[in-house]
Amino acid sequence: MQFIPLPPREEFSPFPDQLVQRKINNDMSIPFQHYISTLPENKTSATLFRTYRRLLFDMKRDNQEEKLSYNFVMTTEWIFISPRTKDDYTEQDQRIAVNSTGMVGLLLTKSEDQTNFVERVGPLNILAYVGKPWPQNIRARKE
């Protein structure tokens, strides 16, 4: 487990912040599965665990695979879970590792070449590639 401070909100706001502000738990226009739950102001270990278990339940309900790899992010305001199919994006001799921070929109690069590559390919294309697409039956249920 890593604890990573986010950049100031003026510089970067993870997309779950925007969904929480709109009071929605997921957005089908984002091309990979994600499950978000807001957290109460007065948090206890029991409420955190219950929230995490409910998000896992929702994710597993929508994905029938026996083993499911996923990314997890928790802030003081929300918990985010996103199933994934791959750990990285590889193309044109470039490899971009995508961890939990990447899945909420903060892709970390190690060089200017990697940064240029991410900008050229497009962050959302990279996340759609490593994330798990929304199944058609769920898209129809949510729309």
Number of C-alpha atoms within 10 A of each C-alpha: 5 6 8 8 7 13 11 8 9 6 7 11 15 16 13 26 17 11 16 17 9 9 11 14 15 18 17 15 8 14 16 23 21 28 20 24 22 21 18 12 8 6 11 11 8 9 13 16 11 12 18 18 12 14 21 17 12 13 19 15 10 14 17 9 9 6 8 12 13 20 19 19 19 17 14 10 14 17 19 22 23 22 23 24 14 16 16 16 17 12 9 6 5 12 14 20 17 23 20 18 16 17 30 21 17 18 18 15 16 9 9 9 11 15 14 12 18 21 11 9 11 11 17 15 14 20 23 18 19 20 25 20 18 17 12 8 9 12 13 9 7 9 7
